[in-house]
Amino acid sequence: MYMALKHTHLLLVSLSVALLFVRFVLSLLESPLLQKKLLKVLPHVVDTFLLLSAVGLMLTLQQYPFVTPWLTEKFIGLLAYIALGWMALKGRTKALRVFAFFGALGWLALMVRVAVTKMPVLFG
């Protein structure tokens, strides 16, 4: 069960990041494709299942944010990633959107490193 949940989580992470990338590029191009219902709804569906898989993994492993340091750091990274991802898509200027996008990727890299090593970087 654990491995299926873990692989589902990793697949959903990949889909979520891919959708952020596609939507970011389309926003820079000011493409009307961003108004398509699929691109408006699908990221929320993927992210909801991603969150559910994360909760399932926490319950399976019996490790929780604010109890387990590496999960606390992943949670903080997730909040930063969400904020910067939102700015990458909705920022007022293209320069701000590009800066926010690369910032979001930086937080994503931190979360991946912490997930793989189970060692916090910022609060270790």
Beta strands, then each sheet from edge to edge (+ up, - down):
end
